[in-house]
Structure formats: C-alpha cells, structure tokens
Amino acid sequence: MQTNPSTVLPSSAVSVRLPGDLRARLGNLAAARQRSTNSLLIQAVTNFVEREEKREALRQECLAAHDHYMLTGLHLTNDEVVEWMDKIIQGEKVPMPKCHI
C-alpha cells in the first residue's frame, strides 16, 4: 500500500530488541549496501506490513465468501470448476458456470 506523501505522519522512534547475531547481520548488510540500518529496518517493516495487510484482506474476503455460502448455499462443485478451467486453458472463452444449491 503506497502512502500519499501529503498525508504522511511525522516519524516517531520505536525501540526493537534484536538478537546480537541479527543486529550484526543487519549492520553487515547495511554496510554492503551503503545504507543505514534504519533505512533497511524501515524497508523490512514496510514490506511486512504491506504483505500482512494483503493477507488480512484476503482472509476477510474468504470469511465473507464462506458466510455468503452458509447463508445461501450457492456453490460450484470441484468437477464443475475443473471442467470450466480446462476449457479456458484450451483457449475457449466460456463464462463461469452459474452457482447452484
């Protein structure tokens, strides 16, 4: 998720206790890349948060889909989906099968 620079909040310090070996590895990587350890930490935390936000969005979508299924009973069988996907793989332009109870 990209942040709009006009809405960026001021930075604030966060204290993180790193095991000594990880701290050394981070320092070595920062030196090799000619970057600060702070910039590497910011990049790592940003990547983690973005990945986890996407994962959580997918989880919420799955929960909503399950709730919808439990409410309506609408579904496709595995065989129906496989048959549909096989046609798509073969280059056919076929619509998705209709869900049913």
N, C-alpha and C positions, 0 to 999 in steps of 0.2 A: 504494500500500500504506500504510494508516494504521498508525501506531505506537501501541502501548499506552503511555499516559503512565507507568504503573508500571514499565515496562521500559526507559524512555529512559535511554541512557547519558549521562554528562556531556559537555558540548560540548568541543570542542578546536579550537584555531586551525589554519587551513590557509592557506598562502600561495599566492596566484594572481597571476601576472603578466598584467595586462590591457594591451592596446594603449591608448595615450593617448586615442584617439578613443572607444573603447568605455568607458573609465573616465569620460570626460566625459559621454557619453550616459547611463550608469548614474547618475551624480550628478544630472544634469538630471531624469531620471525619478523618482529618489528625492525630489528637492525638490518636483516637481509632485504627487507622491502623498503628500507629507508622511510619508515613511517613511525608514528608514535604508537606506543602500546594503547593509549587512549583511543586513537582512531581505529585500531584493529578491534578493540572491545566494542566500540560503537557499531562497527560494521557487523560483528558477530551477533550482538543483541538485536540489531535491526533485522538481520536475516532470520533469526529465531522467531521474533515476534510476528513478522510477516507470514512465515510458514505456519505458525501455530494459529494465527487469525484465519488463514485459509482452511486449515484443518478443522477448526471450530465451526466455520461457516458450512463446510461440507457435513459435519456431524449434525448441525441443526437442520440442514436440508434433509438428511436421512431420517431424522426423527419426525419431521413434518410429513415426509412421504409415508412413513410407517403409520403415523396417526391417521392419515388420509385412507390408507389401505384398511386399517382397522375399522374406520367409520363407514366406508363404502363397500369394501370387499372387492373393488375393482383391481384386476391384475392381468398379467400375461404369464403363460407358462414358460418354462425354460425352452421347451421344444419350439414354441411359437417365436421366441426371440432369436434362437439359433437359426431357424429357417429364414427369418427376416434378414438377419445379418449375413447369412450365406448369399442371399440374393444381392445385397448391397456390395459385398466383396466381389461378386461376379460382374459388377458394373450396372446392375439393374437399378433404376430409380423407382423404388417402391415405397409407398407410405408406411409408416409404422402401423402394425396391427392395432385394431381397436381393443381397448381393455374390456374385460367382461367379469362377471361374477362367477 
